[in-house]
């Protein structure tokens, strides 16, 4: 059974899917009552949606870490999170710095296995409007991806469905440790070419 903690109903319906619609401040108590074996966070926002750096940090760091901390305290042994290519707590880029700080915080929570997915630009449907620059980048991504080879391949755009499949793939792995996955490793976890 998948228990999804969401701020708004997703409209998804499946016999093995149960949504807990609640403010993020209530998530730790819900997680505690569920006592999960594994936790997954794909939580994130954009600066445009957040409206300020403080609000962005409140989602991409505070909410993710509070959820992970509650999961670890409730007995979760494994965690999978979606971060970003280039995440680095020492980055001059605010977005990448917050993602890097979030990764570092999760590493300190003591999960037996932590998988950190660091995809490039995510393609595919999603709720809310995309910024014009993002729409252009997605439209051009098939062409741009042709030039992103070797070490640059980690910056290639990737389908969100592939990342979702990689989350499932990561949950099937049992080796302990902290594992960072960029595009090539994400595709491998997903079983995608």
Secondary structure, DSSP 8 states (H G I E B T S, - for coil): -EEEEESS------TTEEEEE--GGGHHHHHHHH--SEEEE-----HHHH-SHHHHHIIIIIIHHHHHHHHHHTT--EEEEE--TT--TT-SSHHHHHHHHHHHHHHTT--SEEEEE--SSEES--SS---HHHHHHHHHHHHHHHH--GGGGGGS-EEHHHHHHHHHHHHH----EEEEE-HHHHHHHHT--
